[in-house]
Amino acid sequence: MPLFNAKKSAPFYHWEENTLVLNILGRPNAKRDAIGKVVGHQLEVYATAVPRLGGATAHMMRYLAGIFDVPPGAIQVVFGEKNVNKQIRVKSPKRLPAPIQFADRPE
């Protein structure tokens, strides 16, 4: 029996009608912008921006807008604008990154 069961742990995202609510573990000062792996109840998101005055978060939201194929205004930071632990809301995402696509797959 596995020690970790993703279905019983806190999810890193959920849906509220057509809005995706996503918990993020920000990784600023990265070599490239990228979606990482799921760590606990958060999705790692790497950003090349320096974490100063919320600049890395703003950069990350622009990057995620491209990933989700939405305009930047469709992404709202719920909390954590100046922290690595964030929660965002993405209204009507047209595309989903692999960690979300594959999260609900049966084992």
C-alpha positions as CSV (number, residue, x, y, z in Angstrom):
1,M,0.0,0.0,0.0
2,P,1.5,3.4,-1.0
3,L,2.3,5.8,1.8
4,F,1.0,8.8,-0.1
5,N,-2.4,8.9,-1.7
6,A,-3.0,12.0,-3.8
7,K,-6.8,11.5,-3.6
8,K,-6.7,11.7,0.2
9,S,-4.2,14.6,0.5
10,A,-5.1,18.2,0.2
11,P,-5.6,19.0,-3.5
12,F,-3.4,21.7,-5.1
13,Y,-6.3,23.0,-7.1
14,H,-10.1,22.9,-7.3
15,W,-12.9,24.3,-9.5
16,E,-15.5,26.9,-8.6
17,E,-17.8,26.7,-11.7
18,N,-15.6,27.8,-14.6
19,T,-12.8,29.3,-12.4
20,L,-9.7,27.3,-11.5
21,V,-8.4,27.9,-8.0
22,L,-4.7,26.9,-7.8
23,N,-2.2,26.8,-4.9
24,I,1.3,27.8,-6.1
25,L,4.8,27.4,-4.7
26,G,6.7,30.2,-6.4
27,R,10.3,29.7,-7.4
28,P,11.7,33.1,-8.3
29,N,15.2,33.8,-9.8
30,A,14.9,30.6,-11.8
31,K,16.9,29.9,-15.0
32,R,13.7,29.8,-17.0
33,D,10.0,30.2,-16.6
34,A,8.4,26.7,-16.2
35,I,5.7,24.6,-14.5
36,G,7.3,22.2,-12.0
37,K,5.9,19.3,-10.1
38,V,3.2,19.1,-7.4
39,V,4.8,19.5,-3.9
40,G,2.3,18.7,-1.2
41,H,-0.8,20.9,-1.9
42,Q,1.0,23.3,-4.2
43,L,2.1,23.4,-7.9
44,E,5.7,24.6,-8.3
45,V,6.0,27.5,-10.8
46,Y,9.4,28.8,-11.7
47,A,9.9,32.4,-12.7
48,T,13.0,34.1,-14.0
49,A,12.1,37.4,-12.3
50,V,13.8,38.7,-9.2
51,P,11.5,38.8,-6.1
52,R,11.3,42.5,-5.5
53,L,8.1,44.4,-4.7
54,G,5.8,41.7,-6.2
55,G,7.7,41.8,-9.5
56,A,8.2,38.1,-9.6
57,T,4.5,37.4,-9.0
58,A,3.5,39.9,-11.8
59,H,6.0,38.2,-14.1
60,M,4.7,34.7,-13.1
61,M,1.0,35.8,-13.7
62,R,1.9,36.9,-17.3
63,Y,3.7,33.6,-17.8
64,L,0.7,31.6,-16.5
65,A,-1.7,33.6,-18.7
66,G,0.1,32.1,-21.7
67,I,0.1,28.7,-20.1
68,F,-3.7,28.8,-19.5
69,D,-4.3,30.7,-22.8
70,V,-6.2,33.5,-21.1
71,P,-5.6,37.3,-21.0
72,P,-3.6,38.5,-18.0
73,G,-6.7,40.1,-16.5
74,A,-8.3,36.6,-16.2
75,I,-5.8,35.7,-13.4
76,Q,-6.3,37.1,-9.9
77,V,-3.9,36.6,-7.0
78,V,-6.0,35.7,-4.0
79,F,-3.1,35.8,-1.5
80,G,0.7,35.7,-1.5
81,E,1.6,38.5,-3.9
82,K,4.8,39.0,-2.1
83,N,5.3,35.5,-0.8
84,V,6.3,32.2,-2.4
85,N,3.1,30.6,-1.2
86,K,0.3,31.9,-3.4
87,Q,-3.3,31.1,-4.4
88,I,-4.6,32.3,-7.8
89,R,-7.9,32.2,-9.6
90,V,-7.9,31.6,-13.3
91,K,-11.2,32.5,-15.0
92,S,-12.2,30.1,-17.9
93,P,-8.8,28.6,-18.7
94,K,-8.6,27.4,-22.3
95,R,-5.6,25.1,-21.7
96,L,-4.4,23.2,-18.6
97,P,-0.8,22.3,-17.8
98,A,0.1,18.6,-17.5
99,P,0.1,18.4,-13.7
100,I,-3.6,19.4,-13.7
101,Q,-4.5,17.3,-16.8
102,F,-3.1,14.2,-15.2
103,A,-4.1,14.8,-11.5
104,D,-7.4,13.1,-11.8
105,R,-6.2,10.0,-13.7
106,P,-6.8,6.7,-12.0
107,E,-3.8,4.9,-10.8
